[in-house]
Amino acid sequence: MDAEAAKMIGAGLAVIALHGVALGIGNIFSALVTSIARNPAARSEVFGIGILGFALTEAIALFALVVALLLLFAL
């Protein structure tokens, strides 16, 4: 196997993390909508926590993307 094929395989494996990120974001917003539907008065408290969870989960996606791009273009 040559180096180019190994790069492609490594980048593909690094992007597998995006599947987990997609599931995490779906769970976060599902829980956010459910909690607001059950208790609309708590929206101001719950919304900020949901957005923080979204931002932290999205950071994992950016890290995975950076690793994939580094594997493809830096090595």
ABEGO torsion letter per residue (X at the ends): XBAAAAAAAAAAAAAAAAAAAAAAAAAAAAAAAAAAAABAAAAAAAAAAAAAAAAAAAAAAAAAAAAAAAAAAAX
